[in-house]
Amino acid sequence: MAPAAGRLVLCSNDYLGYATTGRLGAVPEGVGSGCGASRLVAGEHDAHLGLEGALCRWLGTDAALVFTSGYAANVGLLSALAGPGDLVVSDALNHASIVDGCRLSRATVVVVPHLRPEAVRDAFRASTARRRFVVTESYFSMDGDCADLCALREVCDAYDAALLVDEAHALGVFGPAGRGRCAELGVRPDALVGTFGKALGAGGAFVAGSAPLVDWLWNRARSFVFSTGLSPAVASLAARGVQLAEGDEAGRASLEQVAGALREILREVGAPLAPSTGPILPVVLGDAGGALRAARALADLGVHVQAIRPPTVPAGSARLRVTASAVLGADGLERARRAFVSAFRASP
């Protein structure tokens, strides 16, 4: 159910506020609303090429390929690269799109405990697979914690494996010019997945990497080949989001400040806030009923924070996933404080 008009939304992924403040501007004149076909048939537009070029310049990659969604990007990437006889090692808390991509690849999949690079090494030691892949989120969407990308790169290099990194929730938020956690740590993944529907304020997603990788995906990623291309209008807005995010140090500073303020409020009211970093603040209540009751209490106070329950998160870890936005001002923080005080029955 969508939040009612006027309700304070504290669970969106619009981290820099581009989606709700109109900063992306209008679609340029002459840019169509739809492609009419797969890009391999008749759906190739200048807006796609412009967006992919902007991504390469921003991220420092040789090539990029735009998909219609983050789900399509992860499913397409994994099912195109890995196959029977290969090994894919996946973090236990990876997003459902990664899980489904692993399944569709028909490779052997080893799910390792969350944030355990040594378990990845153990999986490689035990394997005789012809090719090996590691796939992880860089900044985990439900827990707000971070993969040890340096350690994973080291393990992959030692075992001649490819490192695939989903930066969906990190792009625009972390790293130099908002280029994500890989750039922040100086780690070069073999494939980088990102989305335009979070900090960049538009829609769609992409895979960036080498030219041979993108050529392969163009022909083999079924979620790309057999889908109508991303709307050119959306692609043009996404390119504007890339341009804005690249120089938006003020937005990132504001986002960090707001996230810190929300953390302090949640601690003050006694909410069971799990350790995290960045704009994702998980209030882990345990059972689904408790999470639903807390979400309803906040909704009654005009604050929308959705209850996240299994199977989205593991059993026993139902939560409120509170998120910060750079454009949440002092009035919004005060509304949030009053609502959390009331919902968690703590003193102000």
Number of C-alpha atoms within 10 A of each C-alpha: 4 6 14 12 8 8 13 20 22 21 20 18 22 22 28 28 22 25 19 11 11 10 14 21 11 11 16 10 7 7 16 16 13 15 17 15 15 16 19 15 12 12 18 18 18 12 21 25 17 13 25 21 17 18 26 16 12 16 21 14 17 16 20 27 25 28 27 22 20 24 20 22 29 32 25 28 30 27 23 21 18 21 18 12 13 19 26 28 22 23 23 16 22 20 19 14 17 27 20 16 21 27 17 16 22 17 22 19 18 18 17 18 14 15 18 15 21 14 17 24 18 12 18 24 10 8 13 12 14 9 19 22 24 23 23 26 25 26 27 21 22 20 20 21 20 19 19 16 23 15 16 25 20 16 21 20 12 11 14 13 20 21 25 25 25 28 23 27 28 28 29 30 28 19 17 16 22 24 22 24 25 23 18 13 13 11 16 18 21 17 20 25 25 26 28 27 21 25 27 30 26 24 20 23 25 24 28 24 22 14 14 11 20 21 14 13 24 19 12 17 23 17 22 26 18 14 16 21 26 28 22 23 21 22 30 23 25 27 23 23 25 26 18 20 25 18 14 17 16 12 21 23 13 19 23 18 18 24 23 16 16 22 22 12 20 20 12 15 19 14 20 16 18 15 12 17 16 23 26 26 28 26 22 21 21 16 15 18 14 16 24 20 13 21 21 18 19 23 20 13 18 19 25 23 25 24 23 21 20 13 9 13 15 12 12 13 19 25 32 26 23 25 22 30 27 22 18 21 11 11 9 15 17 13 14 24 20 17 19 25 19 16 20 16 12 12 10 11
